[in-house]
Amino acid sequence: SYVFYFFYKKIIYVTLHSIMKTKYILTLAVALLIPQIIGLLGSLFTSATIPTWYATLTRPELAPPNWVFGPVWTVLFILMGIASFLIFQKGYERRDVRIALSFYGAQLILNLLWSLLFFGARNPGLAFAEIVVLWLVLFLTIRKFWPLSKTSAYLLVPYILWVSFAGYLNYSIWILN
């Protein structure tokens, strides 16, 4: 009977471990997919206006070539997904985790809204005001992530640096045009 108990216990452990591993992988996949979907939705407003409207704008000297934006955003969205996954792993039942992820969700929506305002509405002035709000919410997201996972907070640093640079580009385009 001891052998049967040991064997039964081992089967339960392996089964639960497999379920947890699958849940882990699925949660990570969803966390990585969400920001990529936001990026894809943003590109719906962006891609059509790059060769037309955006090409006619006067841009500042530090503006990178257009091909840089896609790879940079892809990497940033991956880092965001990993950061959110690490926070989610702390336990969604925790109030501080839910608050941190709410800020994360808000900055994702603001990220999408910027594409809509700048490229969709072709309104660099309004987009600049919005990117300031995005930057503030992103800063608060990093602050909320910090006590939960310093790694997650650090993963968002390249993003806030890029948004800062994007703010400079947005402001310059608004002033120059």
C-alpha positions in Angstrom: 0.0 0.0 0.0 3.0 2.4 0.6 4.2 1.7 -2.9 0.8 2.5 -4.3 0.5 5.7 -2.2 4.0 6.8 -3.4 3.2 6.0 -7.0 -0.2 7.8 -6.8 1.5 10.8 -5.2 4.1 10.9 -7.9 1.5 10.8 -10.7 -0.4 13.7 -9.0 2.8 15.7 -8.7 3.8 15.2 -12.3 0.3 16.0 -13.5 0.1 19.2 -11.5 3.6 20.2 -12.5 2.6 19.7 -16.2 -0.5 21.8 -15.7 1.5 24.5 -14.0 4.1 24.5 -16.7 1.4 24.7 -19.4 -0.3 27.5 -17.5 3.0 29.3 -17.2 3.7 29.0 -21.0 0.1 30.1 -21.9 0.3 33.1 -19.5 3.7 34.1 -21.0 2.3 33.8 -24.5 -0.7 35.9 -23.7 1.5 38.5 -21.9 3.7 38.7 -25.0 0.8 38.7 -27.4 -1.1 41.6 -25.9 1.4 44.4 -26.6 2.1 42.9 -30.1 -1.7 43.2 -30.8 -1.6 46.8 -29.6 1.4 47.4 -32.0 -0.5 45.7 -34.8 -3.6 47.9 -34.2 -1.4 51.0 -34.1 0.2 50.0 -37.4 -3.2 50.1 -39.0 -3.1 53.9 -38.5 0.6 54.2 -39.3 1.5 52.2 -42.3 -0.8 53.9 -44.9 0.4 57.4 -43.9 4.2 56.8 -43.9 4.6 57.0 -47.7 2.0 59.8 -48.0 1.4 62.3 -45.2 4.4 61.5 -43.0 6.8 61.6 -46.0 5.8 65.3 -46.6 6.6 66.4 -43.1 9.7 68.3 -42.1 11.5 66.2 -39.5 14.3 67.0 -37.1 17.9 66.1 -37.8 17.8 63.3 -35.2 14.9 61.6 -36.8 15.9 58.0 -37.6 15.1 56.3 -40.9 11.6 54.9 -41.1 12.8 51.3 -41.1 14.1 51.6 -37.5 10.7 52.0 -35.9 9.3 48.5 -36.6 12.2 46.6 -35.1 12.5 48.9 -32.1 8.8 48.7 -31.3 8.8 44.9 -31.7 11.6 44.6 -29.1 10.0 47.1 -26.8 6.6 45.2 -27.0 8.5 42.0 -26.2 10.1 43.6 -23.1 6.7 45.0 -22.1 5.1 41.6 -22.3 7.9 40.0 -20.2 7.6 42.7 -17.6 3.8 42.3 -17.3 4.2 38.5 -17.1 6.6 38.8 -14.2 4.2 41.1 -12.4 1.2 38.8 -13.1 3.3 35.9 -11.6 3.2 37.7 -8.3 -0.4 36.8 -8.0 -3.3 38.6 -9.6 -5.3 38.3 -6.4 -3.0 40.8 -4.8 -4.3 44.4 -4.9 -0.9 45.9 -5.7 -0.5 43.6 -8.7 -3.9 44.5 -10.0 -3.1 48.2 -9.6 0.3 47.8 -11.3 -1.3 45.9 -14.2 -4.1 48.5 -14.5 -1.4 51.2 -15.0 0.2 48.9 -17.5 -3.0 48.5 -19.4 -3.6 52.2 -19.4 -0.3 52.9 -20.9 -0.9 50.3 -23.6 -4.2 52.1 -24.5 -2.4 55.4 -24.5 0.3 54.0 -26.8 -2.4 53.0 -29.3 -4.2 56.3 -28.9 -1.0 58.1 -29.9 -0.8 56.3 -33.2 -4.5 57.2 -33.8 -3.9 60.9 -33.1 -0.5 61.4 -34.8 -1.0 59.2 -37.9 -4.7 58.6 -38.0 -5.9 62.1 -37.3 -2.6 63.6 -38.6 -2.6 65.9 -35.5 1.0 66.2 -34.1 -0.1 68.9 -31.6 -2.8 66.8 -30.0 -0.5 63.7 -30.3 2.2 65.6 -28.4 -0.2 66.4 -25.5 -1.2 62.8 -25.5 2.4 61.5 -25.5 3.1 63.6 -22.4 0.2 61.8 -20.6 1.6 58.5 -22.0 5.0 59.3 -20.5 3.5 60.1 -17.1 1.4 57.0 -17.0 4.4 54.9 -18.1 6.5 56.5 -15.4 3.8 55.6 -12.8 3.7 52.0 -14.3 7.4 51.7 -13.6 7.0 53.0 -10.1 4.2 50.5 -9.5 6.2 47.6 -10.9 9.4 48.5 -8.9 8.3 47.1 -5.5 6.8 44.0 -7.1 9.7 43.2 -9.5 12.7 45.3 -10.1 13.4 43.3 -13.2 10.0 44.3 -14.6 10.7 47.9 -13.8 14.1 47.7 -15.5 12.5 46.0 -18.6 10.4 49.2 -19.1 13.3 51.6 -19.0 14.2 51.2 -22.8 10.5 51.9 -23.4 10.3 55.1 -21.4 13.6 56.2 -23.1 12.1 55.6 -26.5 8.9 57.4 -25.6 11.0 60.3 -24.4 12.8 60.3 -27.8 9.4 59.9 -29.6 8.2 62.9 -27.6 11.1 65.0 -28.9 10.4 63.8 -32.5 6.6 64.5 -32.1 7.2 68.0 -30.6 9.8 68.8 -33.3 7.5 67.7 -36.1 4.7 69.7 -34.6 6.8 72.9 -34.4 8.5 72.4 -37.8 5.2 71.8 -39.6 
